[in-house]
Amino acid sequence: MTQRQVAVVSGHVQGVGYRWFVRELASAAGLAGFARNLPDGRVEVVLEGADDAVSRVLTELDGPRAPGTVTRVDVRKAPVQGSSGFTTA
């Protein structure tokens, strides 16, 4: 089954390669979506694809390999849009 999840990552996550870290994870898992900096210093991550792949990547967002310092990850479901590819903005 396919799902789309939106995660907003708080902490020191801009200027440390966090979006590129997420892009590598998502691309390796075959997921679509994007990671972008928000004006308030957080990073928004949108992941779309197979349930198990999305779940795996979500657990890595604040894992030990994540660059910077993640203090919080808020996740919400979103409607599947049929996206392809993963980008950083």
C-alpha positions in Angstrom: 0.0 0.0 0.0 1.1 3.6 -0.7 1.1 6.4 1.8 2.2 10.0 2.1 3.5 11.4 5.4 4.6 15.0 6.2 7.2 15.4 8.9 8.3 18.7 10.4 11.7 18.3 12.0 12.8 20.7 14.8 16.2 21.4 16.3 19.5 22.4 14.7 18.7 20.9 11.3 19.6 23.7 8.8 23.1 24.3 7.5 24.2 20.8 8.5 23.3 18.7 5.5 20.1 17.4 6.9 18.1 17.7 3.7 20.7 15.8 1.8 20.8 13.1 4.5 17.0 12.8 4.0 17.3 12.7 0.2 19.8 9.9 0.4 17.5 7.9 2.8 14.4 8.5 0.7 16.1 7.8 -2.7 17.6 4.5 -1.3 14.1 3.5 -0.1 12.5 4.3 -3.5 10.4 7.1 -2.1 9.1 10.3 -3.7 8.7 13.7 -2.0 10.9 16.5 -0.9 12.8 18.1 2.0 12.9 21.8 2.4 14.0 24.4 4.9 11.2 26.4 6.6 11.7 30.1 7.5 11.6 29.3 11.3 14.6 27.0 11.2 12.7 23.7 10.9 12.8 21.2 8.0 9.7 19.9 6.3 10.0 16.4 4.9 7.3 14.8 2.6 7.6 11.1 1.9 5.4 9.1 -0.4 5.7 5.5 -1.3 5.4 2.0 0.1 4.2 1.8 3.8 7.2 -0.1 5.1 9.7 2.2 3.3 8.0 5.4 4.6 8.0 4.0 8.1 11.7 3.0 7.9 12.7 6.5 6.8 10.6 8.2 9.4 12.4 6.3 12.1 15.7 7.5 10.8 14.8 11.3 10.8 15.9 11.5 14.4 18.2 8.5 14.5 21.9 8.5 15.4 23.1 9.1 11.8 21.0 12.3 11.4 23.2 15.4 11.1 22.7 18.3 13.4 20.5 18.0 16.5 16.9 16.8 16.2 14.8 17.8 19.1 11.3 16.9 17.7 9.6 15.3 14.7 5.9 16.0 14.2 4.3 13.7 11.6 0.9 13.8 9.9 -0.7 11.9 7.1 -1.5 13.6 3.8 -3.4 12.5 0.7 -1.3 10.4 -1.7 -0.5 12.5 -4.8 1.3 10.0 -7.1 4.6 11.9 -6.8 7.8 10.6 -8.4 11.4 11.4 -7.5 12.8 13.1 -4.4 14.1 16.7 -4.3 15.5 19.1 -1.9 14.3 22.7 -2.0 
